[in-house]
Amino acid sequence: MKKAVSPRPKTAKKKLQHPDIREVLLTPEKIAAKVKALAAQINKDYAGKEVILVCVLKGALVFLADFMRQLTIPCVVDFVDWSSYGASTSSSGVFRILRDLEESVESRHVLIVEDIIDTGLTTHYLIKHLSGRNPASVKVVAIFDKPSRRKIEAKADYCGYEVPDEFVVGYGLDYDQKYRNLPFLGVLKPEIYAGRDTPPDKP
Ligand code: IMP
């Protein structure tokens, strides 16, 4: 008799609902598959080299944790925390370093690990800033990208998913420091931030 094969576990989008989420854009399975593919490409491209992973706090934390466990190349992890001046959550382009790297990047291969590239300001200035410290190379891996929102030239060398012009949360991304723990990427209901002093920089 043929043995019953249990189906691959899949998370149905409806099971991923959250009362503050309008729509689930990417399931945990889709994100995991992309993280694996990005890491496989980077393992290939950096074979024989050591990289320093520069995680941009706090949004990239969840991606970093999944991504680095798929790396087979030697790697070191460090963190930066940047804040742009101004009350709005949109990047103003003037940055204050809240936490700088502990490691020197001189003569090392730097891979900036980003959650999402939105206006591009964070990525642009981080590349510029770290390039001034004489690294062997500087590249960017971002799990999400909103290319339609660019204010300045910024491109991930390794890019996960392009997302639409919406304010998204989950998989590390927050609104008001919340929702980072959601395992999926979803669109936040506009009524959650409506009327607040600092609404997200909604398109
Ligand atoms: P930038 O506009 O490209 O400089 O992005 C700065 C940061 O804003 C990103 O690293 C995210 O942490 C955050 N961000 C941008 N878009 C969103 C979003 O849709 N949801 C949550 N955070 C976002």
Boltz pocket constraint, residues with backbone or C-beta under 6 A from the ligand:
constraints:
  - pocket:
      binder: B
      contacts: [[A, 56], [A, 59], [A, 89], [A, 91], [A, 114], [A, 115], [A, 116], [A, 117], [A, 118], [A, 119], [A, 120], [A, 121], [A, 122], [A, 123], [A, 166], [A, 167], [A, 168], [A, 169], [A, 173], [A, 174], [A, 175]]
      max_distance: 6.0
